[in-house]
Amino acid sequence: MEHRLAGKATHMKPANGNPTIGWMIDKVALVTGGATGIGEAICKVFARAGASVVVNGLAGDPVADVVNEIREAGGTAIAHTGDVGTPEGASGCVAAAVSGFGKLDVLVANAAVFPELKELPEFPLERYAELMHSNVDGVYLVTRAALPELQKTRGSIVTLGSEAGLLGQPQAVSYGATKGWVTAFTRALAAEQAKYGVRANVVAPGPIDTEMTRPSKGNMSVKHALMAVASVPLGRRGTPEEVANVCLFLASDLASFVTGAIYTVDGGATASAGLPGLEAKRDVKRPPEPTVPLEHQHEGRGTLR
């Protein structure tokens, strides 16, 4: 880099205009909960960037559809159906990556569920057990299973937290607790695994336009949905692709000195107070045009019923 300060800076982009293509060439990525919502976007954005992707989901999820859509777009992907909240499902998922592609470079622990919003005394205990199974066990077990492979490749782990794990949100005590656990787990993991060259970071989304945040499909009421958007200074919900782009950066070698970090993708919600979204101008509220086709953005079983 002898001449890094000389001359004018230039910005090189591929002919098709997308600057992220090539970021993940020769990388193998495993994405849990990869068939719908944010997970689908992560799989497609990673595949477009050159990764070979293992799309994980539960039986009945459109896992095969997402794999076919990636392949039709020129990407590389295989399907794995299994519950990573069990030791067998977690180890099977990692084994599928190694048997299919010979190694594992990236784990994105995305699979999670969102329960009904109720105050703690009224929150059903069976829902608590389901939350722990998916949001805690589903991160812990697949990470534990993946680490021996990731140590071989000096790989990267990206976990999906939430703004609910960083802020106190009424009626989301149980959900927020699981996401707070994800944050604490990932930061401790980053400190522990750094000696092996393994990085670990948290992406904490705010309100994102998926099945979980749509009153017509998920557990979020119209009132809560309106309040969620009003708390965002940018005045809108984020898109799954916007979350996926941050995951892509953290998983790639561009983030080689980033570990133990928390990246909020929330339009400024955790940096503000009140309802600043009500003041956002109309053009600011307009989401960016998608660059990957999402066929299952508002599908999935992330909502506990």
N, C-alpha and C positions, 0 to 999 in steps of 0.2 A: 504494500500500500504506500509506495514511495511518493506517488503523485496524487494522493487523495485530496489534497487541498489545491491542486492546480487545475485551472480551466473551469469550465462551466459544468454543473451537474447535469447528467442526462438520465432519463427514465426509460428503461427498456421494457417493452411489453411484447408478448407474443402477437403474432399477426391477427389473431382473433380478438385481441383487446383485453383478455382476462389475465391479470398479472400473477395469479396464483398457480397457473398451470406449470407443473414441473416441481412444485414445492415438495411433493411427496413421492417422487419417482424412486422406485426400488424399496419403498416402505410397505410393510404389511400392518394393517390397522384392524383391530377388533372393536366393533361398536355394539354395545348391549342396548337393547330397546331400539334397535336400528330400523324398524319397519315403518314407524309412524312419527308424526310431529317433528320435534327437534332431531330425533335420531335419524329419520329419513334424510333430513337436510345434511346432517353430518356425513352420512354414508355417501351421498351424491357429491358433495363438495370435496370430500377426500378423494373419491374416485376420479373426479375431474382433474384434481391436482396430481394425479399419477399413482395414487396408492392402490394396492390390492386390498380389497375390503372384505371382511367377514361380517355379514349382516346377521345379527342375533335377534331373536324374538321368541315369543311364546307360541305354542300351537294355536293356530287360528289367526295369527297376525299375518299381514301381507308380505312376509319375508321374501318369498319367491318372486313376487311382483316387483319388489324393489331391486332385487338382484337382476331380473330381466331388464328392467328399465336402465340400470347402470350399464349392462352389457350392450343394450341397443344404442346407448350414447357413446359407445367405444371404450367403456371402462372395464375393469376386472373386479369380479366379486363372486363370492360363494355364500350360500345360506347355511345358517345353523339354527335349529329350533331347540330350545331348552331353557330351563329356569335357572338363571345364574344365582338365584337366592338359595340354591341347594349346593352342597359340595360336588355332587355328581354333575349337575348342570354346568357349574362354573369350570370344573376341570375339563369337561367335554367340549366346552366352547373354546378353551385355549388349545386343546388337542386338535380341534378342527382347523384352527389357523395354522398350526405347525405342520399338520399332515397335508393341508391344501397348498400352502405356500412356502413351507420349509423353515419359517421363523416367525417371530412376532416383534414388531418395532413399537407399536402404539396400542395402548388400551384406552378406550373412551368408555368410562362407566356412566352410562346415561340412563339406564332403565330405572324407572321410579313410578310411583303412583301418587295421586292427589286426592285426599279424602273430602268428605263434606265438612263445611265450616261450622263448627259448634264449639261452645265454651267447654272447658275441660271436664266439668262434672257430668255433662251430657254426652261426651264423646264415647262411642261404643268401644268397649275393650277389645272386641274382635277386630275392629278397624285398626286399633293400635298394633295388634299382632301382625296384621297384613302390612301395615306401614313399615314395621321393623323388618319384616321378611324381605320386602322389595327394596326399600330405600337404604337400609343398613346392611343386611346380610347380602343383598345383591351387589353391593359395592365391595364389602370386605372380602367375600369369598372369591370373587373373580379376580380381584387384585392379588390376593394371596396365591391363587393358582397361576397367575400370569408372571409373577416376579422372577421365577427362575429363568424364563425365556427372555424377559426384558433385561435382565442383568447381562445376558449374553450379547445383546445388541446395543446396550446402553440406551435403552428405549425411553419412552415418554408415557406418562399417565395423565389423562385429563378426566377429572370427575365433575359431575354436574351437581352443583349446589343450588342455592336459590337466595334471592333477597330475603326470603322468610327465615333463612338461617343466619342472617346478619342483623335483622331488625326484629323488634317485638311486634308481632301482628296478632291482634285479638281474633279469637276463634280459629287460629291456625297454630296453636301451641304445639300440638303433637307433630304436625307436618314440619313446622319450623325446627323442632328439636332434632328430627332426623336429618335435616339439611345442615343444621349446626354441627351435628356429628360428622357429616361428610367433610365439612371444612376443617374441623380439628384433626380428623383422621388423615386427610391429605397433607396438611402442613407437617404433621409429625412424620408421615411417610417420606416426605421430601427430605427432611433432615436425616432420617435413617438411611435412605437408599442413595444419597448423594455419593457416598464412597464407591458405589458401583457404577456411577455415571448415569443412574436412572433419575429422571426429573419427574416431578408430580406437581400439578397445578389445579386450581379450582376455577371453574367458570360458573358464575352465579347469575342466572337470568332473572329479570323482572317479569312483568306481564308480557307473555309471548302469544302470538295468535295461533294457538293449537286447540285441540279438543278440550284440554283441561280448563282453558279460560273462556270458553264459549258457553254462556248460560243455556243455550238450546241443546248442548251436548254433554256438558260436564256438571260438576257440583257447584260452580261459582254462580251465585245469583246475579240478576241484572244490577242490583244495587252494588254488590261487591265488584262487579266488572267495571262499572262506571267509576267507582272510587279508585280502582287500580290504575285506570288510565289517567284520571285527574291528578294522581300523585306523581306522574311522570312529567318532568319539565318539557320533554319533547312532545308531549300531548298525544301519544299513540301507543299501541302495543308494538313490540318488536316482532320481527319475522323470524321463523326458524333458521333461515339462511344467515341472518345477522349473527345469531349465536354460533352457527357452524363455522363461520369465518374466523371467529375468535378461537374456537377449538382448533382449527387448522393451523393458525399461527403458533399456538402453544405446543402442538404436536410436532411441528416442523423443526428443522435445524436452525431456522431463523431465531428461535427462542432458546438457543443453546445455553444462555446464562440466566434463564428464568426458571426458578423452581421455588415451590412453597408460596406461590403468589395466588391472590384471589382477584380474578377479573370479573367485575360486574358488567353485565350486558343488560342494562335496565333503563336506558334513556335518562339517567341522572337521578333515578328515584331514591337511591340510598345516599345521595349527596345533598338532598334537599329536604325541606319540611313543608307541611301544608299541602295545598292543591295547585301547584304551579302549572300543571297541564292545562288548566282552564284558560290560561293566558297565552298558550302557544298559538302562533299564527297558522292559518290554514295550510300554507305550503309546507310548513315545518311538520305538520301532522301527517303529511303524505308519505307512506313507506316507500322505500326504493323498489324499483322494478326487479322482479326475481331474475336470476341468471341460471338457476337450475329448476327444472320442472318438478314440483312436489305434488304427487297424486294422492298422498295419504296424510296431508297436513292436519286435517281435522278428524282423523280416525284414531283408533287405538283404545286400549283399556287402561289408560293411566288414571282414570277416575274411579275411585272406590264407590260402589253403590250398595 
